[in-house]
């Protein structure tokens, strides 16, 4: 093979490689086009809302036979002594306690009820979802002041194929607005400035790296 042909082939390979690099850079730029996620996001008025799969401990004062612990069914309702098919999903514990008092007032005088949530799943609309190149993609219950680092610890970090600094948060509570987050800086470099608060319903998207 002539030297000029070899040189031409090498030049073509280099050009193709440079074009791939340019395309990858363009894709990376697109992946990080979202504004940075705000450091603070939690609402001080947040109250935990009961969801399917939660367990609630119902205490009826001076009526131990009516006190019980029950699961919230997939349809969002609970059944307790004297009270059937009471809607629980989307209510905080105080609201549910008042509803149980109202239902029991048909049978006992001036009932006093306390509701304590003993296991936490939360309504689907408030769960945190982690998809893509997380070590263990999953759904997590939201907790007040939950941070990006808390989420990463729960899912075991990111895979070796993840482009952590191109990750983003889809914030459903803000009409599906999307924010960029820097998982690689947070997890690999210990940059605490990359840690941000989550909000109920957030979806964390971890894309795959091109290299």
C-alpha positions in Angstrom: 0.0 0.0 0.0 1.3 3.4 -0.9 2.5 5.8 1.8 0.1 8.5 0.5 -2.9 6.1 0.9 -1.8 5.2 4.5 -1.6 8.9 5.3 -5.0 9.5 3.8 -6.6 6.7 5.8 -5.0 8.0 9.0 -6.2 11.5 8.3 -9.7 10.2 7.7 -9.6 8.3 11.0 -8.5 11.3 12.9 -11.2 13.5 11.3 -13.8 10.9 12.2 -12.6 10.8 15.7 -12.6 14.6 16.0 -16.2 14.6 14.7 -17.2 12.1 17.3 -15.6 14.2 20.0 -17.4 17.3 18.7 -20.7 15.4 18.7 -20.1 14.1 22.2 -19.3 17.6 23.4 -22.5 18.9 21.8 -24.5 16.1 23.5 -22.9 16.9 26.8 -23.8 20.5 26.3 -27.4 19.6 25.7 -27.4 17.3 28.7 -26.4 20.2 31.0 -28.5 22.9 29.4 -30.8 23.1 32.5 -30.3 25.7 35.2 -28.6 24.5 38.4 -30.9 23.1 41.0 -31.5 25.5 43.9 -29.7 24.6 47.1 -32.9 25.1 49.2 -36.1 23.5 48.1 -38.0 22.2 51.2 -41.2 23.9 52.2 -41.4 24.8 55.9 -45.2 24.1 55.8 -44.7 20.5 54.6 -46.8 17.9 56.4 -46.3 14.2 55.6 -49.2 12.8 53.6 -50.3 9.2 54.1 -50.1 6.9 51.1 -50.8 3.3 50.1 -48.6 0.9 51.9 -48.2 3.0 55.0 -49.2 1.6 58.4 -51.1 3.8 60.9 -51.5 3.2 64.6 -54.9 4.4 65.7 -55.4 5.1 69.4 -58.9 5.8 70.7 -58.7 7.3 74.2 -60.5 5.1 76.8 -61.5 2.6 74.1 -58.6 0.1 73.8 -60.9 -2.3 71.9 -61.1 0.2 69.1 -57.4 1.0 69.1 -55.5 -0.8 66.4 -52.7 -0.7 63.8 -53.8 -1.1 60.2 -52.2 -0.8 56.7 -53.4 1.6 54.1 -54.7 -0.4 51.3 -53.7 0.1 47.6 -57.0 1.9 47.1 -55.9 4.4 49.8 -58.5 3.4 52.3 -58.4 1.8 55.8 -60.7 -0.3 57.8 -60.9 -0.2 61.6 -63.3 -1.4 64.3 -66.7 0.3 63.6 -65.2 2.2 60.6 -65.1 0.7 57.1 -63.5 2.0 54.0 -62.3 5.4 55.3 -60.2 7.3 52.8 -56.7 7.9 54.2 -54.5 8.6 51.2 -53.4 12.3 50.9 -54.3 13.2 54.5 -51.9 14.0 57.3 -52.2 12.1 60.6 -54.2 14.9 62.3 -56.8 15.1 59.5 -57.2 11.4 59.5 -57.7 11.4 63.3 -60.5 14.0 63.0 -62.2 11.9 60.3 -62.1 8.8 62.4 -63.5 10.8 65.4 -66.4 11.9 63.2 -67.1 8.4 62.0 -66.9 7.0 65.6 -69.2 9.7 67.0 -72.1 7.6 65.6 -71.3 4.9 68.1 -69.5 6.5 71.1 -69.7 9.8 72.8 -67.0 12.5 72.2 -64.3 10.1 70.8 -60.7 11.3 71.1 -58.4 9.8 68.4 -54.7 10.0 67.8 -53.1 8.6 64.6 -49.4 7.8 64.4 -47.9 6.7 61.1 -45.5 3.8 61.8 -44.2 2.9 58.4 -43.7 5.4 55.5 -44.2 5.0 51.8 -46.2 8.2 51.0 -48.6 8.9 48.1 -47.2 8.2 44.7 -47.2 11.9 43.8 -44.8 12.7 46.6 -42.3 9.8 46.1 -38.8 10.4 44.9 -37.9 8.4 41.8 -34.4 7.6 40.7 -33.9 6.3 37.1 -31.0 5.7 34.7 -27.5 4.9 35.7 -28.0 4.7 39.5 -26.6 1.6 41.2 -30.1 0.6 42.4 -32.8 2.7 40.6 -35.9 2.8 42.8 -38.6 4.8 44.4 -38.1 6.4 47.8 -40.5 8.0 50.3 -39.9 11.8 50.6 -38.7 13.2 54.0 -38.6 16.8 55.0 -35.1 18.3 54.2 -34.1 15.2 52.2 -31.1 16.0 50.1 -29.5 14.7 46.9 -26.8 13.0 48.9 -29.4 11.2 51.0 -31.0 9.9 47.8 -27.6 8.8 46.4 -26.8 6.9 49.7 -30.2 5.2 49.5 -29.7 4.0 45.9 -26.0 3.0 46.4 -24.5 5.8 44.3 -24.0 5.7 40.5 -22.7 3.1 38.1 -19.3 3.2 36.3 -21.2 4.1 33.1 -23.0 7.1 34.5 -22.4 10.7 33.4 -23.0 12.0 36.9 -22.4 15.7 36.2 -25.0 15.5 33.4 -27.7 14.3 35.8 -30.9 16.3 36.3 -33.9 16.6 38.5 -37.4 16.8 37.0 -39.4 18.8 39.5 -43.1 17.8 39.1 -44.2 20.3 41.8 -43.0 23.1 39.4 -44.7 21.9 36.3 -41.9 19.4 35.3 -39.2 22.1 35.3 -35.8 20.5 35.0 -32.6 21.3 36.9 -29.0 20.1 36.4 -27.1 18.5 39.3 -23.5 17.4 39.7 -23.4 13.9 41.0 -19.8 13.2 40.1 -18.6 16.3 41.9 -20.7 15.4 44.9 -19.9 11.7 45.2 -16.4 11.4 43.7 -14.9 14.7 44.7 -16.7 15.4 47.9 -18.0 18.8 46.7 -20.7 19.6 49.2 -21.7 22.6 47.2 -23.2 20.1 44.7 -25.6 18.8 47.4 -29.2 20.2 47.0 -32.5 19.7 48.7 -35.2 17.5 47.1 -38.9 18.2 46.8 -41.8 15.8 46.9 -42.4 14.2 43.5 -38.8 14.9 42.2 -37.5 12.5 39.5 -33.7 12.2 39.5 -32.4 11.2 36.0 -28.9 9.8 35.7 -27.8 9.5 32.0 -25.2 7.2 30.6 -21.7 8.5 29.7 -20.6 8.4 26.1 -17.1 7.4 27.1 
